[in-house]
């Protein structure tokens, strides 16, 4: 996620209505079958269709902390069914307005202690595939319906698994999709008066250690005034050596090449690979944050408590890789 600050070496390491929806109608994925992608070269290697009665713990782990993500986010991440569950083929990640106390640090932090506690006014969930799904290159595709409300920050993103080049952002971060404050008044410079916020963002983070880190990317708006919160849409990247491409509903809207990125990592033995840092295995993360330095500082600012609960809904996650010769 944007401005994902680091306090440790190997890590540091967002339409749902204003209430959690009832059981959805039978999901329609006929037009999104795993083999129905643009290039026949891509082969499905990993997927979660969320067709079981529970979250598949062979594919996902829960992060459980009240750390705030290095962004002053206002949620505690839990593994409770109130914050993440599967129903009728859809994963729900639910942010709720409720006070909760949990670990003050991320569990990957070398200073982590279960006895060091912190209390925050919201709860949510963050799932990651680290150690259960880690990939170097591929097409990463997620069909999702996003939440609304001031303070909501859903994210579908990727972090390095081995942090070879050093702590964030030296080893990179890939944001497949982020959005903040959907449905509030847009603060886009070209927006009309009272136009609702409906942008999504695809971003890379890299460069020198914080605070000299940099990010680059583009935003995208669905055609015909559609909101990402009204229906399910497919968010994807295609990541190949030296190039990453971003898609929404198979519409290409952004491309970045290795000539656009860099890392401040230093090696005394050999020159850095030319595609660093995006040449190492990454894993996926799915989460819904509340507030923070980005969502809380734009649009109508702050957090609107009356907007919660909100949910990020995931129809499927699919990973493809190219056939080897």
HULIN-V841855 format. One record per backbone hydrogen bond with DSSP energy under -1.0 kcal/mol. CO is the residue of the C=O (numbers start at 1). NH is the residue of the N-H. If there is no record, write none. Layout:
<<CO NH> <CO NH>>
//
This chain:
<<3 5> <13 11> <13 12> <14 154> <14 155> <29 32> <33 36> <39 42> <41 323> <43 321> <46 319> <48 317> <56 59> <56 60> <61 128> <65 77> <68 71> <68 73> <71 293> <74 122> <76 124> <80 83> <80 84> <83 94> <85 92> <87 90> <90 87> <91 314> <92 85> <93 312> <95 310> <96 98> <96 123> <100 120> <102 118> <103 66> <106 109> <109 112> <113 116> <116 104> <118 102> <120 100> <122 76> <123 96> <124 78> <125 288> <126 63> <127 286> <128 61> <129 132> <129 133> <135 282> <138 239> <139 320> <140 237> <141 318> <142 235> <143 315> <144 233> <145 313> <146 16> <149 152> <150 304> <151 291> <152 181> <153 289> <154 179> <155 287> <156 176> <156 177> <157 285> <158 174> <159 283> <163 166> <167 170> <169 172> <173 205> <174 158> <175 203> <177 156> <178 201> <181 184> <182 149> <184 197> <188 191> <192 195> <195 186> <197 183> <200 220> <201 178> <202 218> <203 175> <204 216> <205 173> <206 214> <207 264> <209 212> <214 206> <216 204> <218 202> <220 200> <223 226> <227 230> <228 146> <233 144> <234 249> <235 142> <236 247> <237 140> <238 245> <239 138> <240 243> <242 258> <243 240> <244 256> <245 238> <246 253> <246 254> <247 236> <248 251> <251 248> <254 246> <256 244> <257 260> <262 207> <273 276> <275 278> <277 279> <281 161> <282 135> <283 159> <284 129> <285 157> <286 127> <287 155> <289 153> <290 74> <292 296> <294 297> <296 302> <298 301> <304 307> <305 308> <310 95> <312 93> <313 145> <314 91> <316 143> <317 48> <318 141> <319 45> <319 46> <320 139> <321 43>>
//
